[in-house]
Amino acid sequence: MLRTALERRGLRILSASRTSRGLEMARQHRPDLIVLDVDSEQSTPEEVFAPFADELQKRHTPLVILGTLRHHSPALGDGQFVDKPYHYGPLIRKIEELLETTGQAYARSA
């Protein structure tokens, strides 16, 4: 659902079901923003995030972290944390704001 909503706003979306593939895609395509679901694998949120830390810092790529954490761990860096269950409207607005802040242009739907 999130993918469809963002594509309708003119964003090009790449997705991966595994952390390793997502990191490979981030290195290859250099995205304007990464949305990382830390609940998607049988690992701790910190283990899911760790491989992305260097890549995010090198490229100054904004990060939105989706998950169910009891507290925000410093090991998750400076990403914008969105607690599950989330509502799509505020999440999409957060993504749009981050893209605007970084100067990334995209086509908004009317």
C-alpha positions in Angstrom: 0.0 0.0 0.0 2.8 2.4 0.9 4.5 1.7 -2.4 1.4 2.4 -4.4 0.7 5.7 -2.5 4.2 6.9 -3.1 4.2 5.9 -6.8 1.0 7.9 -7.3 2.9 10.9 -6.0 5.5 10.5 -8.7 8.2 8.8 -6.7 10.2 5.9 -8.1 10.3 3.0 -5.6 12.8 0.2 -5.3 12.1 -2.5 -2.8 13.8 -5.5 -1.3 12.5 -8.2 1.0 15.9 -8.8 2.7 18.3 -6.4 4.3 21.3 -7.7 2.3 19.5 -7.0 -1.0 18.3 -3.6 0.2 21.9 -2.6 1.1 23.1 -3.8 -2.3 20.4 -1.7 -4.0 21.2 1.3 -1.9 24.8 1.2 -3.0 23.9 0.6 -6.6 21.1 3.1 -7.0 22.0 5.8 -4.4 18.4 6.6 -3.4 17.2 10.0 -2.2 15.6 8.4 0.9 15.5 4.9 2.5 12.5 3.4 4.3 13.7 0.6 6.5 11.3 -1.8 8.2 13.3 -3.1 11.2 10.6 -5.7 12.0 10.9 -7.4 8.6 13.5 -10.0 9.5 14.4 -12.4 12.4 17.0 -10.0 13.7 17.1 -7.2 16.2 16.4 -3.7 14.9 20.0 -2.8 15.5 21.2 -5.8 13.4 18.9 -4.7 10.5 20.1 -1.1 10.7 23.8 -1.7 11.2 24.7 -2.5 7.5 23.1 0.7 6.4 24.8 3.0 8.8 28.0 3.6 6.8 26.1 4.0 3.5 23.7 6.5 5.0 26.5 8.6 6.5 28.6 8.6 3.4 25.7 9.8 1.2 23.8 11.8 3.8 20.7 9.8 2.8 17.6 10.5 4.9 16.2 7.4 6.7 12.7 6.5 7.9 12.7 3.6 10.2 9.4 1.6 10.7 9.1 -0.7 13.6 7.8 -1.6 17.1 10.4 -0.5 19.6 9.8 0.1 23.2 12.5 2.8 23.1 14.6 4.5 20.5 18.0 2.9 20.5 21.0 5.1 19.8 22.3 2.3 17.6 19.6 3.2 15.1 21.2 6.5 14.3 19.4 9.7 13.4 16.6 8.2 11.3 13.0 9.3 11.6 11.4 6.6 13.6 7.7 5.7 12.9 6.2 3.3 15.4 3.9 0.5 14.2 1.1 0.4 13.7 1.3 3.6 11.6 -1.1 5.5 9.5 -0.2 6.0 5.9 -1.1 9.7 5.7 1.3 11.0 8.3 4.0 8.5 7.1 3.7 9.8 3.5 3.8 13.4 4.7 7.0 12.6 6.7 8.6 11.1 3.6 7.6 14.1 1.5 9.0 16.5 4.1 12.3 14.7 4.2 12.6 14.8 0.4 11.8 18.5 0.3 14.3 19.2 3.1 17.1 17.5 1.1 16.1 19.4 -2.0 14.9 16.3 -3.9 12.2 17.3 -6.4 9.3 15.0 -7.2 6.0 15.3 -9.0 3.1 15.8 -6.5 -0.3 14.4 -7.4 -3.1 16.9 -7.8 
